[in-house]
Structures are given as C-alpha cells and as structure tokens.
C-alpha cells in the first residue's frame, strides 16, 4: 500500500479470507471481527479511499518527467541523483528512491531519505536520527525539529528538549511552541513559557499566539496581549474572542470588549459558560 501497488495489496489482504468486509465499508466494523480482522478491514477501506483521492495517487506529471530525470541521473552527480530520487519518492517507488538518495549521500538527500522512511515507509525509533543529523548540523531547522520529535516519541524528553531548543533558535515555530508547552506543563515560570509562545506566534502559528496573549492578560499586560489575541481571533481560535474582550476591558475599551464578548457568546456559548459570572453579566440583556 505504501508503494501504491494497490492491486497486489488488495489481493494479499483478501487472501486472509475475512468475510463481511465489503459490508463494513459504510456501516463500520462488524462487531464480530477480532483485532486482526479489523486491521484487514481497515486496510481494505484505506485502499478504497486512496483510489478515490487523486492527491494520494502517483502524480501523472512526475511519471512524464521520470525518463528525462533518469537520463540526467545516469550522466550527472549528486544533484541529479537527488532530483531523480525525489521524483521516484513522489511516485511512491520507495525502494528505488532509497537507492538514489543513498547514492547522492548529501545532507539534503539523507534528510529526504529519512523522512521518506519515517513518514512513508513506517520506520520509527532512534535509528532514524542519523539520517537527520547532517542536515541539522548545517542549520536546517526542520531537521533539528524532526530529531526532537523522534526523541520525544521515544520518551527521552531531555534530549528532545535539546533538539527542540536548537530548532527554535533556528526559527522553527512548532519547536518554540513545544518548549513553551512543556515549560508550562512542568509548572515553570509562566513568563518563560510565554516568551516561547511569542516566538512561535511570530512564525504564524495561531494556538501559541492565543496562549501567549492569554498569559499576558492574566498578568495585566493587556496592550501586549491585544495583537496576539487578534491574530488568534483571525485564525478562528475558539477561546480567543473572550480573552481579547478581557484585554480590551483591561485597556478601558468597554464597548469593544462587549462586542467581542458577544462574538464569543454567539459562536461558542458552551465554551463561554465556563468563564463564569463576569462573562454572563457582561452579556446580560440591557432591556
């Protein structure tokens, strides 16, 4: 399935002889399936979904480019080898792509190979780190973040933090978000977490913009919070309208605050309820 050899995959799955799989496509898993049968049914469903989605099938334009890229790869060096490997990767010809990525051997090629194996090939664990390290050593923020993610999944949070910090220092927003979240989760200095959230927000990420803005409102820095919370509102963060209203109220802009409370109340009434009596009083019908 990972190589989009769907007919072969389906043939082997159906060789298991699971009955009732077709009926389960629209109605959910048959209650009589055991765990292994459910996996087979899920895999057959995925084949149906892949076939129905052009975005998940090999792109025809790359198939057309392949002969030319192959010719250049046979005559060229690492850049041409990488370009051919990349095309094979896009076409889900994973074993061939791996061969040409290894042949290229550059940090960029090893990184692409690592991501292909990790994301497309199902390879996991710390043995994947060496594929990412050369690119990270050259300052690739995404590679450093991926190493942090691998260590985090391996429950080595201390090493993950080192790599996320390196990625954040290179400008990776999600790494900064992770650092802020873990700092807050461990009960550290709220403003330390807030500073990481601000760095993540500068990369255009909505959830850390909200978290930073909320933290600022809580400590009374309403003017600093306002642009971050407006960014979160524009990004349709569910809780942001309420906290923007709080920031505006702290700045003495009561009419604007009331407008945002009404936005929060109309869009997220159940969510707003948790904020207590202040919100309900602010939204009471003046008539």
N, C-alpha and C positions, 0 to 999 in steps of 0.2 A: 504493500500500500504506500509506503514512504517513497518508493520509486515510481509510483503511479502505474505499476503493472497490475491494473485492477482486475483484468480478466483472470490472470493467474491467481491473484489473491482470493478472488471470489471462489474459484474452483477449489482451492485448498480449504477455505472456510466451510464450503458446502460439503466437502468430503467428511467433515465431522458428523454429519447426519443429524443436525439439530432440527427437530420438527417445529412447525408453527412460527418460524422466524418471520416469514412474509407477513403474517397476521399481526406481528408485533410492531411493524413499522409505524402504523397510525395509532395504535392503541396502547403503546408502552410494552414493557417486557411482560411476557407470560409469567404469571405467578408461579408456575411450576418449574421455571428454569432454575438450574443451580448456578453457582457463580461462574463456572467456565462456560456454560451455555449463554449466560448473559453477556460475557465478553465477546463470544462469537456473534451474537445478535447485534451487539453494539458495533462491531467491526463491519458487518454487512450493511448496517444503517449508514455508517460513515462512507462506505463505497458509493451508496446511492447519493449521498449529499455531495461528495466530490464530483461525481459525474454531472450533477445538476448545476454546479457552480464553476463557470469558466475561469474565475480567478484562482481556483485550486487545481487547474489542469495545466499541463505544459503549454506555454505561450507559443503560438504558431510563428510569431515574428522571430523568436530566437532559434527555432528549428531552421528557418530560412537562412539565418546568419551563420549557422554552425559550420558549413563546409569552408567558407572563407576564413573563419577563425581557426579552423583546424589547419588549413594551409599555412597561415601565418605562424601558428604554434610550431609546426614542423620545421620552419625555417628560422624562427626567432629565438628570443631569450626569455628571461623571467616575466617581463611584462606581457608578452604574447601568450606565454603559458598560463599566466593568471587569467587573462581575458577568455581563453578557451575554457579553463576550469570554471569560471564564473558562468559562462553560457551553459555548460553541462549541469551545473548546480541548479540554475533556473529551470532546466528541463527535467529535473529530478533524476538525472543519471548519476547517482551519487557515487558509486564505486569508481567510475571514470573520472568524475570531478575530483575525488580524493587523490587519485594518482597524479593528476596535473597540478593540483595545489601543492602536493609534496614536491613535485619536480621543480616548481617555481621557488619554493623554500624561503621566500621573503617574509618579513613580519606580517605584511598585509595578507599574503597567501595563507600563512599558518593561522592567522586570526579567522579568515573566511572558512578554512577547513574546520577549525574548532567550532565555529558557530553552526556550520552545516551538520557536523556530527552531533552537536548538543541539541540543536533545535529541530533538525530534520531527521537525524539518524537515531535519536533516542539515547545517545551516550551521556552518562552522568558521572558525577563524582570528581574527586580532586585530581584524578589522572588527566582531566581536561585542561588543567591550569597551564601546562607548558605551551599549549597552542596559543594562549592569550598573552603570555608574559612578554615575548619580543615586541609586540605592538605597544603594550602598556609601557615598556621601558623607553619607547620612542615618543611617549607623551600622548598616546591615544586614550582619551577619557573613557570612551565606551568599552575598550578592552579592560581597563582598570575596574570599571563598574561590574563587568561580567565576572571578573575574578572574585570581586567582593560577593557577588550573588552566589557563586559556586561555594565559597566558604560559608556563607550564611545558610545555604541549603544543607551543608554538611554539619551544621550546628557549631561551627567554630567561629563564634561571633567576634572574638578578639581579633583574629586575623582578618575577618570580613571588615571590621571597622577600619583597620589599617588601609585596606584597599579602597573602601568607600571614601575615606578621607583623601586619599590620593586622587581618586576620580573627581571628587568635589573640588579639590584645589585646581584641577584641570578644567573645571567649568561644567561638570555633569550635574544637572538639576536633580535627577532622581537619587543620586548618591547623597546630595545635601539633604534631601527630604528624609532619606533613611537615617542619616546621622541625627537630625532633629527629632525624629520619631523615637529612636532608641534612647536618646538622652531623656526625653520626656517620659518614656515608658519606665525608665530606671529611677525616676524621681529626682532627676538632676535639677540644676538651676534652670527655671523656665526661660530666662532670657538667653541662656546658652542655646537651648532648642530653638528659640525664636530667631536667633541670628542665622541658624542653618536654614530655617524655613524661608527667611527673606532671600537667602542666596538661591534657594530652589525656585522661588517665585520669580526671580529675575530671569530665569530660563523659560518662563511662560507657563509654569505648572500651577493649576488652579487650586488643588487641595492644600498645598503648603502656603499659598497666598492667604487662604482662609485661616489656617492655623496660626500664621504669624499675626494677622490682623486681630483675631480673637484674643491672642495673648497680649497684644498691645492695649486693647480696650480694657482688659482685666487689670492692667497696671496703670491705667489712666492716660496712656499715650494715644489719645483719640485722633489727633491730627496725623500722626504717623500711620495709624491703622486705616484711615479712610481710603487712600488709593488702593491698598491691598484688598480691602473688602469690596471696593467697587470692581476690581478685577475679578474677584471671586463671584460677584453677582453676575457680571457679564459672562462668566463661564458656567452659569446656572448651578452654582453650588447651593444645595438645599438650605443650609443654615445661614448663609451669608447675609440675606436681607435683614434678618433680625439683628445681627451683630453690627451691620452698617448703621441700622437705626440707633443702636446703643452708642456707637461712635458719634453720630450726629447729635444725639441728645447730650452727650458729654461736651460737645462743642457749642451747646446752646442753640442749636438749629432745630427747634422743636417741630416746626411744620414739616421739614424734610424728613425728620425722624418718623413722624406719624405716617407719612406716605410710604416709607419703606416697611414699617410695621404692617400696614395694610397689604402690601405686596406679599409679605411673609404669611399673613393670615389667610389670604385668598388662595395662595399656591400650596402652602404646607400647613394646614390647620392642625393636624395631629402633631406635627413637629413643634409648632409654636406653643402648643399647650404645655409642654414640659418646662417652658421658661418661667412659668409661674404668674403670680398676681400682677406684677408690673406690666407685662405684655397685655393681659386681659383688660386691665384698667385703661391702658393707653388706647385700646381699640374699642372701648365701650361706645355705644351709640349716643352722641351728644343730645339727641332728641329724647 
